[in-house]
Amino acid sequence: MAFVIGRRLQMLPVRQAMQMQRRMFAQGHGPRPGMEKWWKAYVPASEGEITHTLSPYEAKAVAPMFKNVPHKMYHWLAEKKGFFVIGFVYWFTIKVVGVNIHDTIERSHRA
């Protein structure tokens, strides 16, 4: 969109041109006669609400996961220690009992 600023013609993006038009309207100037219908049809998406979106680089969605890893691992292990103890007891019991049963079966077939 082109605007005459002073004596020179300046090309502006549509958003910036709309902002410039709003400032002009606030000072009491209306839209140009040929643009009135088009201007009144434009409704900003936010209706005056200030919005801001985060880019993936600003969001930092993954970085906090790797921050303080030793501290987080310690707390995770402390929280789950009961499951580890029970699992270890089951594993050890099955291993010891299984090896004993296997040895008994292996030796029973020797004649």
Secondary structure, DSSP 8 states (H G I E B T S, - for coil): -EEEETTEEEE--HHHHHHHHHHHHHTT----GGGHHHHHH---TTTT-------HHHH-SSGGGGTTHHHHHHHHHHHHHHHHHHHHHHHHHHHHHHHHHHHHHHHHT--
